Amino acid sequence: MFPLGSPLLPHTPLALRIFEPRYLTMMGRLLDAEDPVFGVVLIERGHEAGGGDQRASIGTLARIVRVEVGAEDLHVLAVGGERATVDRWRDDDPHPVADVTPIPELDWDDALEPVRREAERVVRRVATLASTLGESQWDPNAAVSEDPVESSWQLAAMAPLGAYDQYRLLQATSAGGLLRSVIDLCLEEEPVLVARASDAREDDDD
């Protein structure tokens, strides 16, 4: 398991620079496995380095797709897959280890397609605004999957939201609920970004 300061949403990439000895050990073990998968959970309280953190109970299973070896670290690219519930944390070995139960993928109904299209319009608009402030981790013009469920998760990740809002999205129990929450959260964030962009322009004029 890899606790991080932000959640990993399904069907989205995760780039990691790994330097802590315990996680270097974990990656060494994973790379010896036939199917190198690890869990990512949000740290609700505490820090990524050093341990002693409080961790969320729902995370995402990530599959390693590329590893680059540095002098003292590893650069790992993984992709989020299915979500999972943490049933029990075991003793560190030396890295975090947990028993998890996978969560089934969200069901899709084609009647949701207008909602998905609206979510995409809103997310791209608000993400573009955030990018002008240097606050967007995703390219607001990035392509998304043709699969409706995968693209719904990718739009959720593209939305310029904080870690706890993204964790709320990770807990979605339906595709419709996920998309509507993405729209609502982005619309709440938009006027805040508009005000900050206006302040930035005024500062530039001064």
C-alpha positions as a Markdown table, in Angstrom:
| # | Residue | x | y | z |
|---|---|---|---|---|
| 1 | Met | 0.0 | 0.0 | 0.0 |
| 2 | Phe | 1.1 | 3.5 | -0.8 |
| 3 | Pro | -0.5 | 6.3 | 1.3 |
| 4 | Leu | -0.4 | 9.7 | -0.5 |
| 5 | Gly | -1.4 | 13.3 | 0.0 |
| 6 | Ser | -4.1 | 13.0 | -2.8 |
| 7 | Pro | -6.3 | 10.2 | -3.9 |
| 8 | Leu | -5.8 | 8.2 | -7.1 |
| 9 | Leu | -9.0 | 8.0 | -9.2 |
| 10 | Pro | -9.6 | 5.0 | -11.4 |
| 11 | His | -8.4 | 5.0 | -15.0 |
| 12 | Thr | -6.0 | 7.9 | -14.4 |
| 13 | Pro | -2.1 | 8.0 | -14.4 |
| 14 | Leu | 0.0 | 8.2 | -11.3 |
| 15 | Ala | 3.7 | 9.4 | -11.5 |
| 16 | Leu | 5.8 | 8.7 | -8.4 |
| 17 | Arg | 9.3 | 9.5 | -7.4 |
| 18 | Ile | 10.3 | 6.9 | -4.8 |
| 19 | Phe | 13.2 | 7.4 | -2.5 |
| 20 | Glu | 12.2 | 6.2 | 1.0 |
| 21 | Pro | 13.9 | 2.8 | 1.7 |
| 22 | Arg | 10.7 | 1.1 | 2.7 |
| 23 | Tyr | 9.0 | 2.0 | -0.6 |
| 24 | Leu | 12.1 | 1.1 | -2.6 |
| 25 | Thr | 11.8 | -2.3 | -0.9 |
| 26 | Met | 8.1 | -2.4 | -1.8 |
| 27 | Met | 8.8 | -1.6 | -5.4 |
| 28 | Gly | 11.5 | -4.3 | -5.6 |
| 29 | Arg | 9.0 | -6.9 | -4.3 |
| 30 | Leu | 6.3 | -5.7 | -6.8 |
| 31 | Leu | 8.7 | -5.8 | -9.7 |
| 32 | Asp | 9.4 | -9.5 | -8.9 |
| 33 | Ala | 5.6 | -10.2 | -9.1 |
| 34 | Glu | 3.8 | -11.3 | -12.2 |
| 35 | Asp | 1.2 | -8.6 | -11.9 |
| 36 | Pro | 2.7 | -5.6 | -10.1 |
| 37 | Val | -0.3 | -4.0 | -8.4 |
| 38 | Phe | -0.3 | -1.8 | -5.2 |
| 39 | Gly | -3.0 | 0.2 | -3.4 |
| 40 | Val | -3.1 | 4.0 | -3.1 |
| 41 | Val | -5.0 | 5.6 | -0.3 |
| 42 | Leu | -5.4 | 9.2 | 0.8 |
| 43 | Ile | -3.6 | 10.4 | 3.9 |
| 44 | Glu | -6.3 | 12.1 | 5.9 |
| 45 | Arg | -3.9 | 13.4 | 8.6 |
| 46 | Gly | -0.1 | 13.3 | 8.7 |
| 47 | His | 2.6 | 13.3 | 6.1 |
| 48 | Glu | 3.7 | 11.1 | 3.2 |
| 49 | Ala | 7.2 | 10.5 | 4.5 |
| 50 | Gly | 8.0 | 8.9 | 7.8 |
| 51 | Gly | 4.8 | 7.1 | 8.6 |
| 52 | Gly | 2.5 | 7.7 | 11.6 |
| 53 | Asp | -0.3 | 8.9 | 9.3 |
| 54 | Gln | -4.1 | 8.4 | 9.4 |
| 55 | Arg | -5.3 | 6.8 | 6.2 |
| 56 | Ala | -8.6 | 6.7 | 4.3 |
| 57 | Ser | -10.6 | 3.5 | 4.1 |
| 58 | Ile | -11.2 | 3.5 | 0.4 |
| 59 | Gly | -8.4 | 3.6 | -2.2 |
| 60 | Thr | -7.5 | 2.6 | -5.7 |
| 61 | Leu | -5.5 | -0.3 | -7.0 |
| 62 | Ala | -2.7 | 0.9 | -9.3 |
| 63 | Arg | -0.8 | -1.2 | -11.9 |
| 64 | Ile | 2.8 | -0.4 | -12.7 |
| 65 | Val | 3.4 | 0.3 | -16.4 |
| 66 | Arg | 6.9 | 1.8 | -16.4 |
| 67 | Val | 9.9 | 2.1 | -14.0 |
| 68 | Glu | 13.0 | 4.3 | -14.5 |
| 69 | Val | 16.0 | 3.7 | -12.2 |
| 70 | Gly | 17.9 | 6.7 | -10.9 |
| 71 | Ala | 21.0 | 6.9 | -8.8 |
| 72 | Glu | 19.1 | 7.0 | -5.5 |
| 73 | Asp | 15.5 | 6.8 | -6.5 |
| 74 | Leu | 12.9 | 5.2 | -8.8 |
| 75 | His | 10.5 | 7.0 | -11.1 |
| 76 | Val | 7.4 | 4.9 | -11.4 |
| 77 | Leu | 4.4 | 5.4 | -13.7 |
| 78 | Ala | 1.2 | 3.5 | -12.7 |
| 79 | Val | -2.4 | 3.6 | -13.8 |
| 80 | Gly | -5.4 | 3.4 | -11.5 |
| 81 | Gly | -7.7 | 0.4 | -11.8 |
| 82 | Glu | -10.5 | -0.7 | -9.6 |
| 83 | Arg | -11.3 | 0.8 | -6.3 |
| 84 | Ala | -10.9 | -1.1 | -3.0 |
| 85 | Thr | -12.0 | -1.0 | 0.6 |
| 86 | Val | -9.3 | -1.4 | 3.2 |
| 87 | Asp | -10.5 | -4.1 | 5.6 |
| 88 | Arg | -7.5 | -4.2 | 7.9 |
| 89 | Trp | -4.1 | -2.6 | 8.1 |
| 90 | Arg | -1.3 | -5.1 | 9.0 |
| 91 | Asp | 2.0 | -4.3 | 10.5 |
| 92 | Asp | 4.4 | -2.5 | 8.2 |
| 93 | Asp | 6.7 | -4.9 | 6.3 |
| 94 | Pro | 8.6 | -2.5 | 6.2 |
| 95 | His | 6.1 | -0.7 | 4.0 |
| 96 | Pro | 2.4 | -0.4 | 4.7 |
| 97 | Val | 0.4 | -3.6 | 4.0 |
| 98 | Ala | -3.4 | -4.1 | 4.1 |
| 99 | Asp | -6.1 | -6.6 | 3.4 |
| 100 | Val | -8.5 | -5.0 | 0.8 |
| 101 | Thr | -11.7 | -5.9 | -1.0 |
| 102 | Pro | -12.2 | -4.7 | -4.5 |
| 103 | Ile | -15.2 | -2.5 | -5.2 |
| 104 | Pro | -17.2 | -3.3 | -8.4 |
| 105 | Glu | -17.0 | -0.8 | -11.3 |
| 106 | Leu | -19.8 | 1.7 | -11.6 |
| 107 | Asp | -22.7 | 0.6 | -13.8 |
| 108 | Trp | -23.3 | 2.7 | -16.9 |
| 109 | Asp | -26.7 | 3.6 | -18.4 |
| 110 | Asp | -26.7 | 5.3 | -21.8 |
| 111 | Ala | -29.4 | 7.7 | -20.5 |
| 112 | Leu | -26.5 | 9.3 | -18.6 |
| 113 | Glu | -24.7 | 10.4 | -21.7 |
| 114 | Pro | -26.1 | 14.0 | -21.7 |
| 115 | Val | -25.0 | 14.3 | -18.0 |
| 116 | Arg | -21.5 | 13.1 | -19.0 |
| 117 | Arg | -21.3 | 15.6 | -21.9 |
| 118 | Glu | -22.4 | 18.4 | -19.5 |
| 119 | Ala | -19.7 | 17.3 | -17.0 |
| 120 | Glu | -17.1 | 17.4 | -19.7 |
| 121 | Arg | -18.1 | 20.9 | -20.8 |
| 122 | Val | -18.0 | 22.2 | -17.2 |
| 123 | Val | -14.8 | 20.4 | -16.2 |
| 124 | Arg | -12.9 | 21.6 | -19.3 |
| 125 | Arg | -14.1 | 25.2 | -18.8 |
| 126 | Val | -13.2 | 25.3 | -15.1 |
| 127 | Ala | -9.9 | 23.4 | -15.6 |
| 128 | Thr | -9.0 | 25.9 | -18.3 |
| 129 | Leu | -9.6 | 28.8 | -15.9 |
| 130 | Ala | -7.5 | 27.0 | -13.2 |
| 131 | Ser | -4.7 | 26.5 | -15.8 |
| 132 | Thr | -4.4 | 30.3 | -16.3 |
| 133 | Leu | -3.6 | 30.5 | -12.6 |
| 134 | Gly | -1.1 | 27.6 | -12.8 |
| 135 | Glu | -3.4 | 25.4 | -10.7 |
| 136 | Ser | -4.4 | 22.6 | -13.1 |
| 137 | Gln | -2.5 | 19.3 | -12.9 |
| 138 | Trp | -4.1 | 18.1 | -16.1 |
| 139 | Asp | -4.1 | 19.7 | -19.6 |
| 140 | Pro | -7.7 | 20.9 | -19.8 |
| 141 | Asn | -7.7 | 19.8 | -23.5 |
| 142 | Ala | -6.5 | 16.3 | -22.7 |
| 143 | Ala | -8.3 | 13.5 | -24.5 |
| 144 | Val | -10.4 | 11.1 | -22.4 |
| 145 | Ser | -11.4 | 7.5 | -23.0 |
| 146 | Glu | -14.2 | 6.5 | -25.3 |
| 147 | Asp | -15.5 | 4.3 | -22.5 |
| 148 | Pro | -18.1 | 6.3 | -20.6 |
| 149 | Val | -17.2 | 5.1 | -17.1 |
| 150 | Glu | -13.5 | 5.5 | -17.7 |
| 151 | Ser | -14.0 | 9.0 | -19.1 |
| 152 | Ser | -16.2 | 9.9 | -16.1 |
| 153 | Trp | -13.4 | 9.1 | -13.7 |
| 154 | Gln | -10.9 | 10.9 | -15.9 |
| 155 | Leu | -13.1 | 14.0 | -15.9 |
| 156 | Ala | -13.3 | 13.8 | -12.1 |
| 157 | Ala | -9.5 | 13.7 | -12.0 |
| 158 | Met | -9.2 | 16.6 | -14.4 |
| 159 | Ala | -11.5 | 18.8 | -12.3 |
| 160 | Pro | -9.4 | 21.4 | -10.4 |
| 161 | Leu | -10.5 | 20.2 | -6.9 |
| 162 | Gly | -8.8 | 19.7 | -3.6 |
| 163 | Ala | -7.8 | 16.2 | -2.3 |
| 164 | Tyr | -10.8 | 15.9 | 0.0 |
| 165 | Asp | -13.3 | 16.8 | -2.7 |
| 166 | Gln | -11.6 | 14.2 | -5.0 |
| 167 | Tyr | -11.9 | 11.7 | -2.2 |
| 168 | Arg | -15.6 | 12.4 | -2.0 |
| 169 | Leu | -15.8 | 11.6 | -5.7 |
| 170 | Leu | -13.8 | 8.4 | -5.2 |
| 171 | Gln | -16.6 | 7.2 | -2.9 |
| 172 | Ala | -19.3 | 7.5 | -5.6 |
| 173 | Thr | -21.8 | 4.7 | -5.6 |
| 174 | Ser | -23.2 | 5.4 | -9.1 |
| 175 | Ala | -22.0 | 6.8 | -12.4 |
| 176 | Gly | -24.8 | 9.4 | -12.3 |
| 177 | Gly | -23.9 | 10.4 | -8.8 |
| 178 | Leu | -20.2 | 10.8 | -9.7 |
| 179 | Leu | -21.0 | 13.0 | -12.7 |
| 180 | Arg | -23.5 | 15.2 | -10.9 |
| 181 | Ser | -21.0 | 15.6 | -8.0 |
| 182 | Val | -18.3 | 16.6 | -10.5 |
| 183 | Ile | -20.6 | 19.2 | -12.0 |
| 184 | Asp | -21.7 | 20.6 | -8.6 |
| 185 | Leu | -18.2 | 20.8 | -7.2 |
| 186 | Cys | -16.8 | 22.5 | -10.3 |
| 187 | Leu | -19.6 | 25.0 | -10.3 |
| 188 | Glu | -18.8 | 25.8 | -6.7 |
| 189 | Glu | -15.2 | 26.2 | -7.5 |
| 190 | Glu | -15.6 | 28.4 | -10.6 |
| 191 | Pro | -16.6 | 31.7 | -9.0 |
| 192 | Val | -13.6 | 31.3 | -6.6 |
| 193 | Leu | -11.3 | 30.9 | -9.6 |
| 194 | Val | -12.9 | 33.8 | -11.4 |
| 195 | Ala | -12.3 | 36.1 | -8.4 |
| 196 | Arg | -8.7 | 35.0 | -8.1 |
| 197 | Ala | -8.1 | 35.5 | -11.8 |
| 198 | Ser | -9.6 | 39.0 | -11.6 |
| 199 | Asp | -7.3 | 39.8 | -8.6 |
| 200 | Ala | -4.3 | 38.5 | -10.6 |
| 201 | Arg | -5.2 | 40.8 | -13.5 |
| 202 | Glu | -5.6 | 43.8 | -11.2 |
| 203 | Asp | -2.2 | 43.1 | -9.7 |
| 204 | Asp | -0.6 | 42.9 | -13.1 |
| 205 | Asp | -2.2 | 46.2 | -14.0 |
| 206 | Asp | -0.6 | 47.8 | -10.9 |
